[in-house]
Amino acid sequence: MHEMAVTEDILRIVKDYAERGGAARVTDIYLVIGELSSFVDDSIQFYFDLLTPNTIAAGATLHFERVKTRFRCRKCGQEFEPDGQDWRCPSCHALGGDVIAGKEFYVESIEIMS
């Protein structure tokens, strides 16, 4: 159910920027979401549709960009994408590493009509 709170935050951010830009309405919202985040696109869309009637974002289209998980090996420094559940470095076979991509969640941009 945390998607509802996150969607409320998205809507707050979008409304704030749209009002600053003198928008009559928001037509498109571009979101960037990392694979490691626990957010589900369909749930965000559901809550967005529920929360936006009679707002500046009513009828806006959500666009989801998913960012693949990437690690940097702590042992050898190699950057890699895990292979399914195998999070070992392909170079030195050390397990895991520092997450350098995949935890993102932000509003990248919005499109408005004046």
VENNOR-V362913 format. One record per run of one state. SS is the DSSP state (hx for helix, st for strand, lp for the rest). FROM is the first residue (numbers start at 1). LEN is the number of residues. If there is no record, write none. Layout:
SS|FROM|LEN, SS|FROM|LEN
//
This chain:
lp|1|1, hx|2|19, lp|21|4, st|25|10, lp|35|6, hx|41|11, lp|52|9, st|61|7, lp|68|2, st|70|3, lp|73|6, st|79|2, lp|81|2, st|83|1, lp|84|2, st|86|1, lp|87|1, st|88|1, lp|89|6, st|95|1, lp|96|2, st|98|4, lp|102|3, st|105|9, lp|114|1
//
